Amino acid sequence: MERLKLLIIEDDQDQRELMREILEERFGDGTVAGAESKASALLHELSSFDLILSDYNLPDATGMELLEEIKKRCDTPVIMVTGENVGQIAAEAIGRGATDYVVKFGDYLFTIPLVVEKNLAVAKIKKENQRLQSELEQALREVQEKNLQLEKSLKRVEEVAATDPLTGLYNRRHFGKVVDQLFSETQRYDTDLSCVMIDLDGYKQLNDSYGHQIGDQLLIVAGKVISANMRKMDVAARYGGDEFILLLPRAGGEEAAGVVTRIRDQFRQASAIVLRRNEGVSMSVGIGSVKVDTPAGSEQLIAAADGALYQAKEGGRNRIVVSQAAGA
């Protein structure tokens, strides 16, 4: 067990020695160090003491001035010892950071060990509370950090569950949730919503001829080209096999056709590079929209786009058909 360390700051040597004797009698020999002034007190490593007793009247400073300097350097408890029996001084000392005060009156020396003992107990409780508070704050930080990690993990799990692993687009299951939400918003705010269905022309034959690895590369390129032409509010998903489906909020059929024209042209160029030939892969596209097709629900909107896609395929492929409108 570490020995208690006390510091007495008192310019009267007799008083200092009497205080030392009575404290060491209570707490053990070698417990007390002494200083006769502010200057000599500041030569000590103040933070190394368990408690400091300081006289109010010192030859080179007031007790208040010394108290202020001590508090700048450490949080060691300070008891002010004064011959001034003035409540205002005691209140000011407590206000400036002293933990207690003793008035030099009568048999005050015999009360000092009790006052010291009480303040040491309070200081011990305070340190323990600070330790517990620090541990609690650390635990809370760790919980917050783990919660953030958990949120990131859950978000990643949700993304994986919602994403097609090959193309990086949404999968059909997640698309089914999003389309209902966007359709409801369209109805609520009386805005348009276009649904686009895309089919890669001759994909099965290409997959059989070039192999599944090249076939997968074509799907990956298609996903990248589609993503590059989407607005933040748009939704794109791999609907199954070589079919893709897009949702373009607040866009009519003709506006959607313009977007898909860019996708079709870019994919044709990119797919030619994958196949290492001059001619790339074309797309057949069908587009349905809320304002033109007036569907009763999201399923009817998808059916309108699917019907337009069927027309595109039947019309010779490599074309864009807007439901109930002339196709490109």
Helices and strands as residue ranges (DSSP letters): E 6-9, H 13-27, E 32-35, H 38-41, G 46-48, E 51-55, E 57-58, E 61-62, H 63-73, E 78-82, H 87-95, E 100-103, H 108-162, H 172-189, E 193-200, H 203-210, H 212-228, E 235-240, E 243-249, H 253-275, E 283-289, H 290-293, H 298-314, E 320-322
